[in-house]
Amino acid sequence: MEFIWNDGGRSSAGFVGLAGDCVTRAIAIATGTSYRDVYQSLGKSANKTVRNGVSSSVGDEYLRANLWHRHQGNGRPFQAEHLPRGVVVVHLEKLNTRRGGHFCCLIDHEIHDTWNPMDDGDYAIVNYWTFTGATSDSKLPAIGPQRPQDSEQLLTQNEFEKILRRLRALDTTASNHASTEGEKRNALRMMQSLMLRHNLSREDITEDDNIESVSYTRMACPVNGRRACAWEKALAAYVSGAIFPMVQWYYGRKQNRTLFWFYGPVDDVKNCILLFRELLLTIATAAQLQYGGHSRGSGASYAEGYVGGMPKQVSQTPNAMTKDQAFSQSALIHARTLAVKQAAVDWLKLECGISLVMSRGNGRDQHDPDAANRGQRHGSKHDLSTVTGRKRIGHSQ
């Protein structure tokens, strides 16, 4: 099944920060209802903020009240043949795990989510919902009748943004040392009242150098073979470290293939995977032509040397900038990069239920220094920037 990144309108609705909001996101995408209205409706039913998720029963109640019919999944694998076409909300759980599960939306067997559950390969279908008034050949989200809403839920987007701005102003007053104790108490009281009324939490109003507004994803790039070659791992580290420093990676196995997962800001991950695939093909083809293969022997040594010889990205300092200014700018960029990477790690754990650990493998027994040196010379001839500054790959003349 194809994957389309879709946050259900969360960022455009003014929400920021990390959230385990798969139920809200899936329902917003499937029904065509605004993310904010779904968020508030689920929060009212759960009697709490739904930022970090709600039970499947709350999502089921919302969908069934809006004329969506629940079907039993009976633990079948998460595959297209086990689900109908059209718009479907699916409740998934991993096999042999205690994790709470995941909701996602499918539109004509295309996955609309912030990450692709198909990459893991071990999700099973618990339940799925279809709208009783939807046609089987429709490719558009079906908008079912909405449950009665009170006036507080019928907010326009402008009114909602005014509430967020008001909350942020109150938060500033409450934390300002120049404010009197009475002003601080009043600000905190008004903040609490507004957040309870609209099912918001402090994380929803946080702004930290735009880091809280970054959207994250995780995408997989499959390679042939059950074992990842050392040069393939070195290439993943190179692309994510030297070219897209906000992207991180890990790898694992799925049946007879190895998967390299990249996670981080959405656009960076997409571009990182494109470049990784391009370089994989370039290096593997060169090793195949010269040594008859790329996974062992001289071919693997050549590929390792090729990756090791590729130029490291060097930032250019404008002539008008002093050394102190350049150092300060570099420190700010480095601090932001670290903050985004830590947020991505937190997102991976919160959204995908994945906590990574570091491990080391054994090195190869066979190594061909001549082939490695040759690969290093060839790798050093790649130019990773163009006139426009966009990082691309190409042979230098």
LUMTI-574418 format. One line per field, with one value per residue (C-alpha): x, y, z; residue in three letters. Coordinates in pm, 1 decimal. Example, Ala and Ser with C-alpha at 12.3 -4.5 7.8 and 13.67 -1.06 7.14 Angstrom:
BEGIN
xx 1230.0	1367.0
yy -450.0	-106.0
zz 780.0	714.0
aa ALA	SER
***
This chain:
BEGIN
xx 0.0	120.2	196.0	95.7	213.2	-86.7	-117.7	-494.3	-468.7	-301.7	-30.4	-263.1	-506.6	-239.2	-137.8	232.0	459.4	470.6	151.0	30.4	-278.3	-334.5	-706.1	-777.5	-566.7	-724.0	-1079.9	-1011.6	-869.2	-1144.2	-1443.3	-1315.2	-1390.6	-1144.2	-874.5	-969.0	-1336.0	-1244.8	-987.4	-1245.4	-1519.9	-1294.6	-1164.9	-1519.5	-1604.9	-1283.8	-1311.4	-941.8	-699.7	-648.9	-299.3	-135.1	-404.7	-737.3	-871.1	-1007.4	-1353.7	-1364.5	-1281.4	-1536.9	-1806.6	-1736.6	-1736.7	-2049.8	-2234.7	-2153.1	-2287.4	-1962.7	-1997.9	-1741.3	-1613.6	-1408.7	-1052.9	-999.0	-624.4	-562.1	-238.6	-247.9	-268.0	-481.0	-666.3	-808.6	-965.0	-1226.5	-1158.4	-1290.5	-1235.1	-1149.1	-1037.2	-827.0	-733.2	-402.2	-203.1	138.7	155.3	291.3	314.1	140.0	152.0	-184.4	-211.7	-245.1	-523.9	-472.1	-682.7	-684.6	-830.7	-856.3	-577.2	-347.8	-222.0	-273.1	-67.2	251.8	436.2	378.3	273.6	335.2	710.3	704.9	527.6	388.3	69.9	-263.0	-613.7	-822.6	-1120.8	-1197.2	-1476.4	-1653.2	-1909.2	-2254.5	-2327.8	-1997.4	-1977.1	-1717.8	-1553.4	-1515.9	-1167.2	-1275.5	-1315.8	-1674.2	-1823.3	-2082.8	-2349.8	-2197.3	-2319.0	-2481.5	-2220.9	-2244.1	-2141.1	-1792.4	-1716.8	-1833.1	-1526.6	-1383.6	-1012.5	-952.9	-1126.2	-919.5	-596.1	-707.7	-747.2	-393.4	-252.5	-444.8	-307.2	48.6	7.5	-124.6	165.2	408.9	242.7	248.8	621.4	726.0	929.3	793.3	433.6	280.4	170.0	-193.2	-132.0	41.8	-243.0	-507.0	-312.9	-273.1	-641.5	-753.1	-511.0	-646.1	-1004.1	-937.2	-738.3	-1008.1	-1284.1	-1112.9	-936.5	-589.2	-265.3	42.7	228.4	-30.9	75.9	451.7	675.1	1049.7	1233.3	975.8	1104.0	762.4	601.8	825.9	639.0	808.0	788.2	958.0	1016.5	1186.4	1422.3	1454.1	1779.4	1841.3	1982.1	1920.6	2239.9	2320.6	2662.0	2908.8	2924.0	2543.8	2540.9	2830.3	2634.8	2325.2	2543.3	2707.6	2384.9	2214.7	2522.9	2690.8	2400.1	2081.6	2202.0	1849.2	1770.0	1858.7	1852.0	1845.4	1809.3	1640.9	1526.6	1194.5	1183.5	1468.0	1531.3	1704.8	1521.1	1692.1	1457.4	1509.6	1321.2	1311.2	1152.4	924.8	1094.1	1443.3	1351.4	1200.7	1507.3	1744.3	1586.3	1597.3	1969.7	2038.2	1870.2	2055.9	2392.0	2313.4	2252.1	2557.2	2800.2	2655.1	2662.7	3024.4	3132.4	2942.1	3101.3	3455.2	3458.6	3148.6	2960.6	2921.7	2835.9	3168.0	3532.4	3690.4	3353.8	3257.6	3600.7	3560.7	3214.4	3346.8	3630.3	3386.6	3170.0	3474.8	3616.6	3304.0	3354.9	3232.0	3000.3	3182.1	2977.2	3086.1	3129.7	3026.6	3315.2	3133.1	3091.3	3351.2	3488.9	3288.2	2968.3	3037.0	3103.9	2783.9	2579.0	2733.5	2657.0	2292.1	2254.5	2417.1	2191.3	1879.5	1991.0	2040.4	1699.7	1523.2	1702.4	1600.8	1243.1	1252.1	1369.1	1082.9	837.0	958.6	893.5	561.1	409.9	571.7	650.0	1018.5	1313.3	1653.7	1970.8	2323.9	2502.7	2821.5	2874.3	3180.3	3397.2	3457.9	3734.2	3828.7	3949.1	4112.0	4318.6	4373.5	4000.9	3927.2	4180.9	4034.1	3685.1	3807.6	3950.7	3623.5	3412.9	3617.7	3514.1	3150.5	3020.1	2740.1	2632.1	2511.1	2499.4	2161.9	2305.4	2073.5	2266.9	2270.6	2504.9	2703.6	3049.4	3284.6	3467.9
yy 0.0	348.7	594.2	962.4	1184.8	1354.0	1504.0	1546.0	1924.5	1938.9	2191.1	2413.6	2420.0	2583.8	2286.2	2254.0	2007.1	1628.8	1430.4	1071.1	1176.5	890.2	852.8	1223.5	1232.5	923.6	1039.6	1393.2	1257.5	999.5	1220.8	1544.3	1716.5	1978.1	1843.0	2097.3	1989.3	1619.8	1701.0	1885.2	1624.3	1336.4	1540.4	1607.4	1235.7	1130.6	1415.0	1494.3	1630.5	1384.8	1511.5	1188.1	961.1	814.9	462.1	294.0	293.6	676.0	669.5	392.4	594.3	900.7	704.9	502.7	817.8	961.4	657.8	465.9	88.3	-120.9	-448.7	-714.7	-752.9	-1089.8	-1031.2	-1059.4	-909.0	-541.9	-592.2	-445.9	-770.4	-774.1	-427.3	-276.4	12.0	358.8	543.1	318.8	386.5	97.1	-1.1	-191.8	-374.7	-532.7	-907.6	-1034.5	-693.0	-498.8	-168.5	4.5	-4.3	250.1	414.6	511.8	610.6	438.9	596.0	343.0	137.5	439.9	500.6	858.2	903.3	1060.6	727.2	398.0	100.6	-129.3	-81.3	-280.1	-576.3	-716.8	-515.2	-697.0	-558.4	-540.7	-347.9	-121.5	126.6	224.3	499.5	357.5	626.7	599.6	453.2	183.8	368.0	703.1	841.6	1133.8	1130.7	1066.7	1331.3	1175.7	1361.2	1537.8	1491.4	1797.1	2046.6	2329.0	2684.8	2638.7	2367.6	2576.0	2797.3	2940.0	2895.2	3265.1	3239.6	2933.0	3112.8	3404.7	3160.1	3027.0	3381.0	3469.3	3163.7	3246.3	3605.5	3482.3	3236.8	3523.5	3728.5	3437.7	3376.7	3742.2	3846.3	4200.4	4082.1	4114.9	3805.4	3898.5	3929.1	3592.2	3422.9	3576.4	3476.0	3117.1	3096.6	3226.6	2991.4	2691.3	2789.3	2834.2	2509.4	2307.3	2463.7	2382.9	2056.7	2203.4	2138.9	2352.1	2170.1	2299.3	2658.7	2606.9	2791.0	2719.4	2861.1	2689.9	2347.8	2263.0	2327.1	2081.6	1788.0	1447.7	1121.2	784.0	619.8	298.3	224.5	-149.8	-303.1	-655.2	-918.2	-1024.0	-855.7	-487.5	-431.3	-218.5	33.0	63.0	150.5	392.9	553.6	597.9	761.4	984.1	1103.2	1173.6	1318.0	1524.2	1621.8	1612.0	1650.2	1663.4	1314.9	998.8	636.0	274.6	-57.2	-392.4	-702.1	-792.2	-1145.1	-1163.3	-791.1	-525.9	-201.6	130.0	359.4	735.4	964.1	1336.7	1646.1	1542.3	1719.7	1630.6	1261.6	1254.5	1419.4	1205.0	882.8	1005.1	1079.0	754.1	549.5	738.8	680.8	315.5	257.6	457.3	280.4	-70.0	-35.5	86.9	-201.3	-452.8	-332.1	-332.7	-626.0	-829.8	-749.7	-514.2	-730.1	-908.4	-923.4	-653.2	-513.7	-445.6	-293.1	-65.6	46.6	113.2	323.0	507.2	614.1	702.5	920.9	1129.2	1496.0	1621.7	1918.2	2238.2	2546.5	2870.9	3180.2	3510.9	3754.8	4024.4	3799.9	3806.1	3490.8	3554.7	3601.7	3286.3	3089.9	3221.5	3133.1	2786.9	2729.9	2831.0	2598.8	2315.1	2371.4	2374.7	2058.2	1877.6	1996.2	1875.8	1539.8	1487.3	1582.7	1327.1	1056.9	1150.4	1144.1	798.9	662.8	840.3	783.1	458.6	297.3	252.2	304.7	255.5	115.2	133.4	-185.7	-279.3	-555.1	-751.7	-623.9	-809.6	-1068.9	-996.7	-653.7	-539.5	-222.6	-159.2	-175.2	48.0	307.5	302.6	351.5	637.0	815.5	774.1	884.2	1200.6	1314.8	1365.5	1720.1	1756.4	2112.0	2301.8	2668.3	2702.0	2559.6	2259.5	1953.1	1698.9	1433.2	1460.0	1399.8	1692.8	1771.4
zz 0.0	-85.9	194.7	194.8	480.9	641.1	990.4	959.5	972.7	1315.5	1225.8	1021.0	1316.4	1531.2	1745.9	1825.9	2001.9	2008.6	2049.9	2042.2	1851.5	1606.4	1691.4	1637.7	1321.6	1160.8	1230.2	1103.4	776.6	726.3	804.5	655.0	987.0	1110.1	1341.5	1606.0	1615.1	1639.8	1909.8	2116.7	2067.6	2172.6	2465.4	2582.6	2562.9	2739.9	2991.9	2943.3	2686.9	2402.9	2323.6	2432.1	2298.3	2405.6	2435.7	2124.6	2283.6	2266.9	1896.1	1840.7	2017.8	1800.8	1474.5	1550.0	1658.4	1315.4	1123.9	1081.6	1107.7	1296.5	1149.3	1326.1	1200.8	1371.1	1396.4	1021.6	887.3	791.7	415.2	137.5	61.6	413.8	390.0	156.1	-80.3	-7.3	319.7	614.4	972.4	1102.5	1457.8	1455.1	1719.6	1705.7	1749.5	2082.4	2243.8	2515.7	2329.6	2304.7	1926.3	1648.1	1445.8	1083.4	783.2	442.9	129.7	-152.6	6.7	40.5	395.9	516.4	833.0	968.5	938.7	759.3	977.5	678.1	722.6	1045.6	888.5	1214.8	1268.5	1283.6	1226.6	1543.6	1401.5	1109.3	1038.3	714.9	664.2	590.6	332.2	142.7	-207.6	-272.1	-563.2	-389.6	-341.7	-123.8	252.8	352.1	578.4	801.8	999.5	1297.7	1652.4	1813.0	1922.6	2169.6	2088.5	2233.8	1976.9	1681.7	1688.8	1371.5	1308.3	1377.9	1714.3	1803.5	1715.0	1933.5	2222.1	2167.7	2155.2	2470.4	2650.2	2545.3	2665.5	3000.5	3025.4	2967.5	3240.1	3485.0	3430.6	3421.1	3727.7	3690.4	3743.1	4086.7	4278.5	4213.3	3837.7	3831.7	4022.5	3794.7	3482.1	3601.7	3698.5	3358.0	3179.2	3367.3	3290.3	2916.4	2884.6	3064.6	2855.9	2524.9	2623.4	2576.0	2764.8	2825.4	2545.1	2295.5	2355.3	2381.3	2137.3	2147.7	1844.8	1618.1	1725.2	1868.4	1528.6	1339.1	1181.0	1199.1	1010.6	975.8	637.6	532.8	244.5	167.2	40.1	-81.7	151.3	509.6	629.8	594.0	437.6	632.0	347.4	340.4	710.4	655.9	370.9	590.7	855.6	593.0	430.2	762.8	933.0	661.5	435.9	646.4	1006.7	1153.0	1019.4	1213.7	1108.2	1220.6	1042.0	1087.1	899.5	742.5	597.6	343.5	319.2	524.5	595.7	667.2	859.7	853.6	1092.7	1158.7	996.4	709.0	415.7	535.9	564.1	213.8	58.6	265.2	138.4	-222.7	-194.2	-6.0	-280.7	-551.5	-386.2	-315.2	-684.4	-791.8	-558.2	-601.9	-982.1	-981.6	-755.1	-968.3	-1290.7	-1154.8	-910.5	-993.8	-672.8	-377.8	-76.4	-13.6	-110.3	-323.3	-428.1	-65.9	2.5	-299.0	-178.2	173.6	31.8	-195.2	99.5	310.0	33.0	-24.0	68.4	402.1	392.5	488.7	572.4	411.0	628.0	463.9	423.6	621.0	923.4	1199.5	1356.7	1672.9	1473.2	1273.7	1591.7	1750.8	1443.1	1427.2	1796.5	1746.6	1447.1	1639.4	1941.2	1723.7	1544.1	1874.0	1996.8	1680.1	1693.9	2056.6	1969.4	1686.7	1929.9	2163.7	1869.9	1763.9	2111.5	2161.3	1817.0	1698.7	2034.5	1941.1	2176.0	2014.7	2171.7	2037.9	1930.9	1751.8	1498.5	1397.4	1115.2	789.3	774.2	412.5	308.2	-14.7	48.3	-324.3	-399.8	-99.0	-214.2	-562.2	-424.3	-206.6	-510.5	-700.0	-403.7	-358.9	-709.5	-614.9	-579.6	-324.9	-405.2	-708.6	-800.9	-627.1	-306.1	-319.6	-210.3	-491.9	-620.5	-939.1	-1079.8	-1070.8	-1390.4
aa MET	GLU	PHE	ILE	TRP	ASN	ASP	GLY	GLY	ARG	SER	SER	ALA	GLY	PHE	VAL	GLY	LEU	ALA	GLY	ASP	CYS	VAL	THR	ARG	ALA	ILE	ALA	ILE	ALA	THR	GLY	THR	SER	TYR	ARG	ASP	VAL	TYR	GLN	SER	LEU	GLY	LYS	SER	ALA	ASN	LYS	THR	VAL	ARG	ASN	GLY	VAL	SER	SER	SER	VAL	GLY	ASP	GLU	TYR	LEU	ARG	ALA	ASN	LEU	TRP	HIS	ARG	HIS	GLN	GLY	ASN	GLY	ARG	PRO	PHE	GLN	ALA	GLU	HIS	LEU	PRO	ARG	GLY	VAL	VAL	VAL	VAL	HIS	LEU	GLU	LYS	LEU	ASN	THR	ARG	ARG	GLY	GLY	HIS	PHE	CYS	CYS	LEU	ILE	ASP	HIS	GLU	ILE	HIS	ASP	THR	TRP	ASN	PRO	MET	ASP	ASP	GLY	ASP	TYR	ALA	ILE	VAL	ASN	TYR	TRP	THR	PHE	THR	GLY	ALA	THR	SER	ASP	SER	LYS	LEU	PRO	ALA	ILE	GLY	PRO	GLN	ARG	PRO	GLN	ASP	SER	GLU	GLN	LEU	LEU	THR	GLN	ASN	GLU	PHE	GLU	LYS	ILE	LEU	ARG	ARG	LEU	ARG	ALA	LEU	ASP	THR	THR	ALA	SER	ASN	HIS	ALA	SER	THR	GLU	GLY	GLU	LYS	ARG	ASN	ALA	LEU	ARG	MET	MET	GLN	SER	LEU	MET	LEU	ARG	HIS	ASN	LEU	SER	ARG	GLU	ASP	ILE	THR	GLU	ASP	ASP	ASN	ILE	GLU	SER	VAL	SER	TYR	THR	ARG	MET	ALA	CYS	PRO	VAL	ASN	GLY	ARG	ARG	ALA	CYS	ALA	TRP	GLU	LYS	ALA	LEU	ALA	ALA	TYR	VAL	SER	GLY	ALA	ILE	PHE	PRO	MET	VAL	GLN	TRP	TYR	TYR	GLY	ARG	LYS	GLN	ASN	ARG	THR	LEU	PHE	TRP	PHE	TYR	GLY	PRO	VAL	ASP	ASP	VAL	LYS	ASN	CYS	ILE	LEU	LEU	PHE	ARG	GLU	LEU	LEU	LEU	THR	ILE	ALA	THR	ALA	ALA	GLN	LEU	GLN	TYR	GLY	GLY	HIS	SER	ARG	GLY	SER	GLY	ALA	SER	TYR	ALA	GLU	GLY	TYR	VAL	GLY	GLY	MET	PRO	LYS	GLN	VAL	SER	GLN	THR	PRO	ASN	ALA	MET	THR	LYS	ASP	GLN	ALA	PHE	SER	GLN	SER	ALA	LEU	ILE	HIS	ALA	ARG	THR	LEU	ALA	VAL	LYS	GLN	ALA	ALA	VAL	ASP	TRP	LEU	LYS	LEU	GLU	CYS	GLY	ILE	SER	LEU	VAL	MET	SER	ARG	GLY	ASN	GLY	ARG	ASP	GLN	HIS	ASP	PRO	ASP	ALA	ALA	ASN	ARG	GLY	GLN	ARG	HIS	GLY	SER	LYS	HIS	ASP	LEU	SER	THR	VAL	THR	GLY	ARG	LYS	ARG	ILE	GLY	HIS	SER	GLN
***
